[in-house]
Amino acid sequence: MTTLISLLGKGKHDPETGYKTARYRFDDGSVREEPFFGLALARQIQPQRLVVAGTAGSIWDVLLQHQAAADETVLQLMEAVEQESVTQALLTSCEPHLSRQLGRPVTCLLIPYARNADEQVAILQALASVIAERESVVIDVTHGFRHLPMLALVAARYLARVRQVQVEELYYGALEMSAAGETPVLRLGSLLHMLDWVESLATYEKDGDYGVFAPLLEADGMDSRQAALLRQASFYERTGNPVQAQQKLGSVIESVKNHGGALGRLFRDTLARRISWFRKGNRSDWERALGNAYLERGDYLRAATYLYESNITRATLLRGWDSNDFTDRKRAYELERGEDSKELEYLRNSLCHGIRPMGNYTAQHLQSEERLKSRLEQLSKATEQ
């Protein structure tokens, strides 16, 4: 079920002519003339339900303009609008009128003016209270105070995260762009996709999972097979297989760098830099770069694991043996293992298995995050080639 959420603002009412109308042109060429864009949009997209959110002084009576003038509820609403004293109870009593008039269930939601953080939070909570979980919604940000569209954007993301709502589109009737007697209707859903990219960057910075970009790149026009390579590379990296990850990244990096999608162009250079570790030297260098990257993010288990494996790889390569062979790696490490390497091994085992580390010197570094991070940084530098 699709629900249209429309913001209702204030307007000037002329006793002779009523509220000023606009001719809204949609991208399919159709034109609908209404004083309130939400009505035009409802007739255009035919939602199953309409939620109208407005303040105590919004032009609620414009929604009931076709009702009989003698209707007591309508007269009460018109008077309340004039005095900017509309109440939720009065709006609720008008909902049956509106539902019959518009041919679909209508919910009227009284919201504050969003003058401060408390009122802004109250608006988000009010919207969440009338939207079902996993419902599909379209949001109209045309009317209302000029700061409300910004809040509507936050509301779209809030509903998506808290109520698992699918926000299909944002609409704006751009009255200031009117020409030749018509007002263009803008679709602003790309703003939500931009936020998806920003959130994915934050996710990557937190846990290093660049696989979150794969569906975004695919939606932005990247070949699905190339996007899949990025997802696979992330999987291999995060499961301790830098060789396979390096191979996948080598196959997809040019597609990332040359991606021409509208949204991807904003982020491709940043993403390419984030995955550039695979260009560093040999396997030992890859593992050390990954260890240091995870250390910066506070992922101490992966950091210690990759730094530990880097030492093993380096020892194997120094012997001229196969760094991908388990037996060669084990023999080389036993021959080359120094005190710093042993401490890395102990820290890695303690973090992995949750056991008491060997030696008091190692144990003290697990007493606080600051000590552990500092010691891992020291061990990384001490065991560099």
Buried (B, 14 or more C-beta within 10 A) or exposed (E): EBBBBBBBBBBEBEEEEEBEBBBBBBEEEEEBEBBBBBBBBBBBBEBEBBBBBBBBBBBBBBBBBEBEEEEEBBBBBBEBBEEEEBEEEBBEBBBEBBBEBBEBBBBBBBBBBBEEEEEBEBBBEBBBEBBEEEBBBBBBBBBBBEEBBEBBBEBBBBBBEBBEBEBBBBBBBBBEEBEEEBBBBBEBBEEBBBBBBEBBBEBBEEBBBBBBBBBBBBBBEBEEEBBBBBBBBBBBBBEEBBBBBBBBBEBBBEBBEEBEBEBBEEBBEEBBEBBEBBEBEEBBBBBBBBBBBBBEBEBBEBBBBBBBBBBBBBBBBEBEBEBEEEEBBEBBBEEBBEEBBBBBBBBBBBBEEEEEBBEEEBBEBBEEEEEBBEBBBEBBEEBEE
